[in-house]
Amino acid sequence: MRYETRAQIAKTSTVASLSPRCGATSLSSGVNADSLVSPSSAVGPQLPSVALLTGGDDKPYALGLASALVAQGMFLDFIGSDTVDAPELHRSPLIAFLNLRGDQRENVSFTRKALRVLAYYGRLVCYAATAKPKIFHILWNNRFEIIDRTLLMLYYRLLGKKIVFTAHNVNAAKRDSRDSFFNRLSLRIQYGLSDHIFVHTERMKSELLTDFGVSASKTSVILFGINNTSPDTAITTSEAKQQLGVSAEAKTALFFGQIAPYKGLEYLMAAFSELAQRDDSYRLIIAGKVKKGHAEYWNEIEARIAASGIQNQIIKRIEHIPDEEVELYFKAGDVLIVPYTHIFQSGVPFLAYSFGLPVIATDVGSLRQDIVEGRTGSICQPQDSSDLARVIGQYFDSELFHNLESRRAEIKAYANEQYSWSKVGAITIAVYSELLRT
């Protein structure tokens, strides 16, 4: 009966009916969250539970971790949004999905956006006040990171919560050349108030320790789980290429994801221009939206494309790619290019692996550790377009490319074993258990 009750609550967690303790404002996403009671608290004594605070984004990581935790019997309050909502979040009696963030579409007025964000913070504060879980696991901060890193962290601690934080980027502002004293101070506060911090690489752990004074004992390195959330239908490579206007014989390189200076797209453009001018069978697909604040960077890339003389060999889709269309790009591509100039970890190669697509990446962060040379891809030198062109050319002459259709299954199998969410879940639950003991 406990499981049935929890499932019922999960199904109705985004429907109105709240007490007036936090006011009586009706919120626009379908949730009257004026006094949102945690589904966990409504059920009574049960197994230890965790609140997974997703920030309303990064669906692949949030769903992957949730599925791993539930598979091992963990109860979850999944704090999400329309963006991360998925059928599997409503099927398990161990998950209570609370859509506190609601709609995040960007094609609305500034006033509308501001009201949505304020409403979300109100719901989140009300939820935390009555939440049953003793552990709050923060996967991403919200819109106003300074508030999340300071006031919200202090609030959670005052409520007696144990806080686990996944630092996907130790200091993203430093990576984006936007670092500041206040940015570092707020990060130091968040890291200091966290009971445990997960990072994805040893280099990230080292930066956390040296730049922010975090103790090694409260830091764990955890693998970046494989991205298996995008639909994978029976569409073939040739069919995907045809839908994107690429001939079946074309040598097709793919750049996928948000566009920003640290992604090194200018080096890929220079390398591709070198290759395409001597072999007109090369094609480059650029798919993804421009990261906020970097429109000028993309304008410079477009100017280079216009001046290159190879515009007809480049396919562009500069916008967010919906989940249901992702497979088209990874099946049409013969190789994913990751020409980053600076990064610790990236989820895009794992998305490529989930479709069996090899990866050519620069030797930055942990990308070398994520690629098996000649089996799942190749490594080249960062910020070196000539070396990138050389490695791309070698790939299209390699056995891996010429037998790609049969090798895709091998890459998938390797990635699903190496980056298994069950491994991630086991490490995560071990940390939870230790925190509850202390």
C-alpha positions in Angstrom: 0.0 0.0 0.0 2.8 2.4 0.7 4.1 2.1 -2.8 0.6 2.6 -4.3 0.1 5.7 -2.1 3.4 7.2 -3.3 2.6 6.5 -6.9 -0.7 8.2 -6.6 1.0 11.3 -5.0 3.6 11.3 -7.7 0.8 11.4 -10.4 -0.9 14.3 -8.7 2.2 16.3 -7.5 1.8 18.9 -10.2 -1.9 19.6 -9.5 -3.2 22.4 -7.3 -4.4 22.4 -3.7 -2.1 23.8 -1.1 -2.6 25.4 2.3 -2.1 29.2 2.6 1.0 29.0 4.7 3.1 30.5 1.9 0.5 32.8 0.6 -2.3 32.1 -1.9 -0.9 33.0 -5.2 -2.0 30.7 -8.1 1.1 29.8 -10.2 1.0 29.5 -13.9 2.5 26.1 -14.6 -0.5 24.3 -13.1 1.0 24.0 -9.6 -0.3 26.0 -6.6 2.8 25.5 -4.6 2.0 27.9 -1.7 2.5 25.1 0.8 3.8 22.2 -1.1 4.1 19.1 1.1 6.7 16.5 0.1 5.1 13.3 -1.1 7.6 11.5 1.1 6.3 13.2 4.2 2.8 12.3 3.3 3.5 8.6 3.2 4.9 8.1 6.7 8.0 6.1 7.8 9.7 4.3 5.0 13.1 3.6 3.5 15.6 6.6 3.4 14.7 9.0 0.6 16.5 11.6 -1.4 15.4 14.9 -3.0 17.0 15.2 -6.4 17.2 18.9 -7.4 17.7 18.9 -11.1 17.6 22.7 -11.8 15.0 21.8 -14.4 17.6 20.9 -16.9 20.0 18.2 -18.2 17.4 15.5 -18.8 19.9 12.8 -19.8 21.9 13.0 -16.6 18.9 13.5 -14.3 17.0 10.6 -15.7 20.1 8.4 -15.8 20.9 9.0 -12.2 17.2 8.6 -11.1 16.9 5.3 -12.8 20.1 4.0 -11.2 19.0 5.0 -7.7 15.5 3.6 -8.1 16.9 0.3 -9.4 18.7 -0.1 -6.0 15.5 0.7 -4.0 15.9 4.4 -3.3 12.9 6.6 -2.9 13.2 9.9 -4.8 11.5 13.3 -4.8 12.4 14.4 -8.3 12.3 18.2 -8.5 12.0 19.0 -12.1 10.3 20.9 -15.0 8.5 20.4 -18.2 12.0 20.1 -19.8 13.0 17.0 -17.8 9.6 15.4 -17.5 9.4 11.9 -19.0 7.1 8.9 -18.8 9.5 6.8 -16.7 9.2 9.4 -13.9 5.5 8.5 -13.5 5.8 4.7 -13.8 7.8 3.9 -10.7 6.2 4.0 -7.2 9.6 5.0 -5.9 9.6 8.3 -7.7 7.5 11.4 -6.8 7.9 13.8 -9.7 7.4 17.4 -8.6 7.2 19.8 -11.5 8.1 22.9 -9.5 9.8 24.7 -12.5 7.1 24.1 -15.1 7.4 25.8 -18.5 10.8 27.1 -19.5 10.2 28.2 -23.0 12.3 31.2 -24.0 9.9 32.8 -26.5 8.1 34.8 -23.8 8.5 38.3 -22.4 11.1 39.2 -19.8 8.3 39.9 -17.3 6.9 36.4 -17.9 10.3 34.8 -17.4 10.9 36.8 -14.2 7.5 35.8 -12.7 8.2 32.1 -13.6 11.5 32.1 -11.9 10.2 33.9 -8.8 7.3 31.4 -8.6 9.7 28.5 -8.9 11.9 29.8 -6.0 8.7 30.2 -3.9 7.7 26.6 -4.6 11.2 25.3 -3.9 11.3 27.1 -0.5 7.9 25.8 0.5 8.8 22.3 -0.6 12.1 22.3 1.4 10.3 23.4 4.5 8.2 20.2 4.7 10.3 17.7 2.7 10.8 14.3 4.2 14.2 13.5 2.6 17.2 14.2 4.8 19.5 14.4 1.8 19.2 17.1 -0.9 21.2 16.2 -3.9 21.7 19.2 -6.2 22.6 18.3 -9.8 22.5 21.9 -11.1 21.9 25.3 -9.7 19.0 27.4 -10.8 18.7 30.6 -12.8 20.2 32.9 -10.1 23.3 31.0 -9.2 24.5 33.4 -6.5 21.2 32.9 -4.6 21.5 29.1 -5.0 25.1 29.0 -3.8 24.5 31.2 -0.8 21.0 31.8 0.5 19.4 28.5 -0.6 22.4 26.5 0.7 22.2 28.2 4.1 18.4 27.6 4.1 18.8 23.9 3.4 21.4 23.6 6.2 19.2 25.4 8.7 16.5 22.9 7.8 19.0 20.1 8.9 19.4 18.7 5.4 22.6 16.9 4.3 23.6 18.4 1.0 25.3 16.5 -1.9 26.3 18.6 -4.9 27.4 17.4 -8.3 29.9 19.9 -9.7 29.7 19.2 -13.5 32.0 22.2 -13.9 34.1 23.3 -11.0 34.2 26.9 -12.2 32.4 27.4 -15.5 33.0 31.2 -15.4 36.8 30.6 -15.5 36.3 28.3 -18.5 34.3 31.0 -20.2 36.7 33.8 -19.3 34.1 35.5 -17.1 35.5 34.7 -13.7 35.3 37.3 -10.9 35.9 37.7 -7.2 32.1 37.3 -6.4 31.8 34.2 -8.6 34.7 32.5 -6.8 33.4 33.6 -3.4 29.9 32.2 -4.0 31.4 29.0 -5.3 33.6 28.7 -2.2 30.5 29.2 0.0 28.5 26.5 -1.9 31.4 24.0 -1.8 32.0 24.8 1.9 28.3 24.3 2.8 28.1 21.0 0.9 28.5 17.8 2.9 29.8 15.9 -0.2 30.7 16.9 -3.7 30.8 14.7 -6.8 33.1 15.5 -9.8 33.7 13.6 -12.9 37.5 13.5 -13.2 40.6 13.6 -11.1 41.6 16.9 -12.6 38.3 18.4 -11.4 38.9 17.1 -8.0 42.4 18.6 -8.0 41.0 22.0 -9.0 38.3 21.7 -6.3 40.9 21.1 -3.6 43.5 23.6 -4.8 41.3 26.5 -5.9 38.5 26.2 -3.3 40.1 24.5 -0.3 37.7 21.5 -0.3 38.9 18.5 1.7 39.6 15.3 -0.3 37.5 13.4 2.2 34.3 15.0 1.1 35.0 14.7 -2.6 34.3 11.7 -4.9 35.1 11.2 -8.5 32.2 9.6 -10.3 31.9 8.6 -13.9 29.7 10.5 -16.3 26.9 8.0 -17.1 26.1 7.1 -20.7 23.4 9.2 -22.4 20.6 6.8 -23.4 17.6 9.1 -23.2 17.4 10.1 -26.9 15.0 7.9 -29.0 16.8 5.4 -31.1 14.6 4.1 -33.9 15.2 1.8 -36.8 16.3 4.6 -39.1 19.5 3.8 -40.9 22.5 5.9 -41.6 21.6 6.3 -45.3 18.1 7.3 -44.4 19.3 9.9 -41.8 21.7 11.3 -44.3 19.0 11.6 -46.9 16.7 13.5 -44.5 19.5 16.0 -43.8 20.3 16.4 -47.5 23.6 14.5 -47.4 24.5 11.9 -50.0 25.1 8.4 -48.8 28.8 8.5 -50.0 29.7 11.8 -48.3 32.3 11.8 -45.6 30.3 13.4 -42.9 31.7 15.1 -39.7 29.3 16.2 -37.0 29.7 19.1 -34.5 26.8 18.9 -32.0 25.8 20.9 -28.9 25.9 24.4 -27.6 28.1 26.9 -29.5 30.5 28.9 -27.3 34.2 30.0 -27.6 35.6 27.1 -25.5 34.1 24.6 -28.0 36.8 25.5 -30.5 34.5 25.6 -33.5 36.9 28.0 -35.3 39.6 25.3 -35.3 37.2 22.8 -36.8 36.2 25.3 -39.5 39.9 25.8 -40.5 40.5 22.0 -40.5 37.4 21.3 -42.5 38.2 24.0 -45.0 41.6 22.4 -45.5 40.1 19.0 -46.2 37.0 20.1 -48.2 39.1 22.2 -50.6 40.9 19.1 -51.8 38.1 16.6 -51.5 34.5 17.7 -52.3 33.0 14.5 -50.7 33.5 16.0 -47.2 30.5 17.4 -45.4 30.2 19.1 -42.0 27.0 19.3 -40.0 26.8 21.9 -37.3 23.8 21.4 -35.0 23.1 23.2 -31.8 22.1 26.5 -30.3 24.4 29.5 -29.6 25.0 29.7 -25.8 23.6 32.8 -24.3 26.0 35.7 -24.5 28.0 34.3 -27.3 26.2 35.6 -30.4 29.2 37.6 -31.5 31.3 34.4 -31.5 28.8 32.6 -33.8 28.7 35.6 -36.1 32.4 35.4 -36.6 32.1 31.7 -37.4 29.3 32.4 -39.9 31.5 35.1 -41.5 34.3 32.5 -41.9 31.9 30.1 -43.5 30.7 32.7 -46.0 34.2 33.5 -47.0 35.4 29.9 -47.2 34.0 29.0 -50.6 32.7 25.7 -49.3 29.3 26.8 -48.0 27.6 24.1 -50.0 29.5 21.4 -48.0 28.3 22.7 -44.6 24.8 21.9 -43.2 23.8 24.2 -40.3 20.9 24.0 -37.8 21.6 26.6 -35.2 18.9 26.0 -32.6 18.1 23.6 -29.9 17.7 20.1 -31.3 14.6 18.3 -29.8 15.2 14.9 -28.3 13.2 13.1 -31.0 15.5 14.5 -33.7 18.9 13.9 -32.1 19.3 10.5 -33.6 19.1 11.9 -37.2 22.4 13.8 -36.6 24.3 11.0 -34.9 23.2 8.5 -37.5 23.9 10.9 -40.4 27.4 11.6 -39.0 30.3 9.3 -39.7 32.3 10.8 -36.8 31.7 13.4 -34.0 34.2 16.1 -33.8 34.9 17.6 -30.3 37.5 20.4 -30.9 37.3 22.0 -27.5 40.0 24.3 -26.2 39.2 23.9 -22.5 36.9 21.5 -20.6 37.1 19.0 -17.9 34.3 16.7 -19.1 31.6 16.7 -21.8 28.4 14.7 -22.2 28.4 15.0 -26.0 30.9 12.1 -26.6 28.7 9.8 -24.4 25.7 10.8 -26.5 27.7 9.8 -29.6 28.7 6.5 -28.1 25.0 5.7 -27.3 24.5 5.7 -31.1 27.8 3.9 -31.8 29.4 6.9 -33.3 33.2 7.3 -33.0 34.6 10.5 -31.6 37.6 12.7 -32.6 38.5 15.0 -29.6 41.2 17.3 -28.6 43.5 16.4 -25.8 41.9 18.5 -23.1 40.4 17.6 -19.7 39.6 13.9 -19.5 38.7 13.4 -23.1 41.8 11.3 -23.7 40.6 8.9 -21.0 37.2 8.6 -22.6 38.5 7.5 -26.1 40.1 4.2 -27.0 42.4 5.1 -29.9 41.3 3.3 -33.1 38.4 1.6 -31.4 36.0 4.4 -30.3 37.8 7.3 -32.0 41.0 9.4 -31.9 42.7 12.2 -30.1 44.3 15.3 -31.6 46.1 18.4 -30.3 44.0 21.3 -29.0 43.9 24.6 -30.9 45.8 23.1 -33.8 43.6 23.0 -37.0 46.4 21.2 -39.0 46.6 18.4 -36.6 42.8 18.1 -36.4 42.7 18.0 -40.3 45.3 15.3 -40.2 43.4 13.1 -37.7 40.1 13.6 -39.5 41.8 12.5 -42.8 43.3 9.5 -41.1 40.0 8.5 -39.7 38.3 8.5 -43.1 41.1 6.2 -44.4 40.8 3.9 -41.4 39.3 0.4 -40.9 37.1 1.9 -38.2 35.3 4.2 -40.8 35.2 1.6 -43.6 33.5 -0.9 -41.2 31.5 1.7 -39.3 28.1 0.0 -39.6 29.4 -3.2 -37.9 31.6 -1.3 -35.5 28.7 0.8 -34.1 27.4 -2.1 -32.1 30.8 -2.6 -30.5 31.1 1.0 -29.5 27.6 0.9 -27.9 28.4 -2.2 -26.0 31.7 -0.8 -24.7 30.2 2.5 -23.6 27.2 0.8 -21.9 29.6 -1.3 -19.8 32.3 1.4 -19.2 29.9 4.2 -18.3 27.1 2.2 -16.7 24.6 4.1 -14.6 24.5 1.1 -12.2 28.1 1.9 -11.3 27.3 5.6 -10.8 24.3 4.6 -8.7 26.3 2.3 -6.4 28.9 5.0 -5.6 26.2 7.6 -5.1 24.2 5.4 -2.7 27.4 4.6 -0.7 27.9 8.3 -0.1 24.3 8.8 0.9 24.6 5.9 3.4 27.7 7.3 4.9 26.1 10.8 5.3 23.1 9.3 7.0 25.3 7.4 9.4 27.2 10.6 10.4 
